[in-house]
Amino acid sequence: MKRRDLVRHMVDHGCELVREDGNHSWWGNVILKQRSAVPRHREIPDFLAKKICRDLGIPAPGESSEEGEPDAGSDGGSRPAE
């Protein structure tokens, strides 16, 4: 995933930039008092983005955070019989 999309996701879920250090940016969830390092690469592997979100206590990108919200692209099995 693009780093800018991950950063936007973290900000939308209440995370803030703590500091810039070496090759990483440190982000924190001020409510849960949890922090995680985010590498400064254009692309961040999906498994790493999920791990960063788990460390910060926020839902992973693409996960539905609200109950009953259908996934994008899902037709819900409502296709008419042919």
Backbone as CSV, one residue per row, in Angstrom:
resi,resn,N_x,N_y,N_z,CA_x,CA_y,CA_z,C_x,C_y,C_z
1,MET,0.847,-1.164,0.000,0.000,0.000,0.000,0.890,1.224,0.000
2,LYS,0.396,2.312,-0.511,1.144,3.558,-0.533,1.265,4.110,0.888
3,ARG,2.429,4.665,1.195,2.671,5.212,2.531,1.680,6.329,2.843
4,ARG,1.398,7.172,1.873,0.485,8.296,2.116,-0.924,7.805,2.463
5,ASP,-1.340,6.674,1.885,-2.656,6.109,2.220,-2.665,5.574,3.649
6,LEU,-1.556,4.956,4.062,-1.459,4.462,5.437,-1.463,5.634,6.420
7,VAL,-0.716,6.689,6.107,-0.674,7.867,6.983,-2.065,8.489,7.093
8,ARG,-2.771,8.600,5.983,-4.136,9.162,6.003,-5.043,8.300,6.874
9,HIS,-4.904,6.976,6.759,-5.705,6.041,7.559,-5.419,6.220,9.053
10,MET,-4.138,6.361,9.399,-3.775,6.529,10.806,-4.313,7.841,11.359
11,VAL,-4.215,8.911,10.598,-4.720,10.218,11.045,-6.237,10.164,11.212
12,ASP,-6.911,9.508,10.289,-8.376,9.383,10.377,-8.808,8.629,11.628
13,HIS,-7.929,7.783,12.168,-8.243,7.008,13.366,-7.599,7.574,14.624
14,GLY,-7.208,8.849,14.577,-6.765,9.541,15.782,-5.291,9.420,16.123
15,CYS,-4.471,8.945,15.197,-3.039,8.831,15.469,-2.328,10.125,15.077
16,GLU,-1.203,10.373,15.734,-0.435,11.592,15.481,1.028,11.247,15.282
17,LEU,1.720,12.089,14.508,3.151,11.938,14.319,3.853,12.325,15.607
18,VAL,4.664,11.413,16.145,5.382,11.670,17.393,6.717,12.333,17.084
19,ARG,7.491,11.717,16.172,8.791,12.281,15.801,9.301,11.630,14.529
20,GLU,10.239,12.299,13.889,10.938,11.766,12.727,12.301,11.305,13.223
21,ASP,12.718,10.113,12.810,13.977,9.595,13.309,14.596,8.687,12.250
22,GLY,15.825,8.953,11.860,16.541,8.079,10.933,15.734,7.744,9.698
23,ASN,15.458,6.466,9.515,14.717,6.006,8.342,13.247,5.750,8.624
24,HIS,12.774,6.132,9.814,11.397,5.856,10.205,10.727,7.096,10.787
25,SER,9.414,7.112,10.705,8.596,8.110,11.400,7.890,7.368,12.530
26,TRP,7.874,7.954,13.707,7.187,7.336,14.841,5.803,7.936,14.972
27,TRP,4.778,7.074,14.930,3.384,7.491,15.051,2.821,6.931,16.340
28,GLY,1.900,7.670,16.944,1.318,7.219,18.194,-0.178,7.415,18.245
29,ASN,-0.826,6.536,18.987,-2.245,6.650,19.277,-2.321,7.280,20.669
30,VAL,-2.698,8.559,20.735,-2.665,9.284,22.001,-3.690,8.758,23.001
31,ILE,-4.771,8.183,22.533,-5.806,7.664,23.427,-5.332,6.380,24.105
32,LEU,-4.770,5.468,23.320,-4.322,4.178,23.854,-2.871,4.206,24.324
33,LYS,-2.173,5.314,24.048,-0.753,5.473,24.416,0.098,4.344,23.842
34,GLN,-0.087,4.083,22.550,0.689,3.076,21.843,1.414,3.739,20.687
35,ARG,2.616,3.239,20.356,3.412,3.818,19.282,3.910,2.742,18.335
36,SER,4.232,3.172,17.106,4.796,2.254,16.128,5.634,3.043,15.124
37,ALA,6.666,2.390,14.614,7.537,3.003,13.618,6.991,2.724,12.217
38,VAL,6.989,3.741,11.369,6.540,3.606,9.988,7.728,3.942,9.090
39,PRO,8.182,2.987,8.258,9.333,3.248,7.403,9.020,4.315,6.356
40,ARG,10.053,5.024,5.946,9.876,6.065,4.928,10.149,5.490,3.542
41,HIS,9.235,4.660,3.080,9.281,4.104,1.731,7.971,4.470,1.058
42,ARG,8.001,4.603,-0.246,6.756,4.916,-0.967,5.730,3.801,-0.806
43,GLU,6.194,2.570,-0.909,5.323,1.402,-0.773,5.633,0.684,0.533
44,ILE,4.588,0.342,1.255,4.723,-0.426,2.491,3.948,-1.728,2.285
45,PRO,4.610,-2.875,2.506,3.914,-4.156,2.314,2.640,-4.232,3.168
46,ASP,1.623,-4.896,2.627,0.335,-4.993,3.319,0.463,-5.613,4.702
47,PHE,1.299,-6.662,4.833,1.434,-7.309,6.140,2.033,-6.342,7.154
48,LEU,2.930,-5.447,6.712,3.530,-4.481,7.618,2.521,-3.391,7.989
49,ALA,1.690,-2.967,7.037,0.653,-1.975,7.329,-0.331,-2.523,8.368
50,LYS,-0.693,-3.802,8.244,-1.592,-4.428,9.220,-0.939,-4.495,10.596
51,LYS,0.367,-4.810,10.635,1.089,-4.896,11.899,1.178,-3.528,12.565
52,ILE,1.430,-2.490,11.789,1.505,-1.129,12.325,0.158,-0.737,12.927
53,CYS,-0.918,-1.024,12.208,-2.259,-0.697,12.715,-2.577,-1.497,13.976
54,ARG,-2.188,-2.752,13.999,-2.410,-3.574,15.194,-1.631,-3.002,16.385
55,ASP,-0.389,-2.560,16.139,0.412,-1.950,17.200,-0.243,-0.681,17.742
56,LEU,-0.912,0.063,16.856,-1.537,1.326,17.254,-2.958,1.133,17.788
57,GLY,-3.485,-0.072,17.683,-4.829,-0.350,18.197,-5.937,0.193,17.318
58,ILE,-5.685,0.270,16.005,-6.707,0.745,15.064,-6.990,-0.353,14.057
59,PRO,-8.141,-0.304,13.371,-8.427,-1.331,12.365,-7.453,-1.227,11.191
60,ALA,-7.153,-2.352,10.592,-6.265,-2.371,9.432,-6.963,-1.718,8.238
61,PRO,-6.212,-1.134,7.327,-6.833,-0.538,6.136,-7.638,-1.581,5.380
62,GLY,-8.827,-1.215,4.971,-9.698,-2.129,4.244,-10.647,-2.904,5.130
63,GLU,-10.383,-2.943,6.435,-11.308,-3.614,7.344,-12.467,-2.684,7.640
64,SER,-13.639,-3.231,7.751,-14.812,-2.442,8.080,-14.831,-2.172,9.575
65,SER,-14.866,-0.896,9.948,-14.863,-0.564,11.369,-16.272,-0.388,11.926
66,GLU,-17.270,-0.415,11.038,-18.649,-0.250,11.485,-19.430,-1.511,11.176
67,GLU,-20.311,-1.886,12.076,-21.121,-3.090,11.916,-22.112,-2.920,10.767
68,GLY,-22.338,-3.998,10.022,-23.371,-3.993,8.997,-22.986,-3.283,7.720
69,GLU,-21.786,-2.769,7.636,-21.371,-2.079,6.425,-20.876,-3.120,5.426
70,PRO,-21.489,-3.201,4.237,-21.059,-4.214,3.273,-19.690,-3.873,2.705
71,ASP,-18.941,-4.906,2.327,-17.643,-4.694,1.702,-17.825,-4.097,0.317
72,ALA,-16.880,-3.305,-0.108,-16.939,-2.705,-1.439,-16.863,-3.815,-2.477
73,GLY,-17.712,-3.742,-3.480,-17.706,-4.705,-4.540,-18.531,-5.945,-4.258
74,SER,-19.099,-6.050,-3.103,-19.908,-7.211,-2.773,-21.350,-6.942,-3.196
75,ASP,-21.944,-7.921,-3.876,-23.334,-7.739,-4.284,-24.292,-8.351,-3.279
76,GLY,-23.732,-8.979,-2.238,-24.562,-9.523,-1.170,-25.365,-10.735,-1.574
77,GLY,-25.044,-11.326,-2.723,-25.761,-12.520,-3.171,-27.160,-12.214,-3.654
78,SER,-27.397,-10.987,-4.104,-28.738,-10.609,-4.524,-28.910,-10.666,-6.038
79,ARG,-28.153,-11.523,-6.682,-28.282,-11.650,-8.141,-29.565,-12.388,-8.482
80,PRO,-30.256,-11.910,-9.470,-31.484,-12.626,-9.898,-31.118,-13.941,-10.577
81,ALA,-31.957,-14.942,-10.389,-31.739,-16.249,-11.040,-31.967,-16.111,-12.518
82,GLU,-31.144,-16.801,-13.296,-31.285,-16.720,-14.765,-32.035,-17.873,-15.313
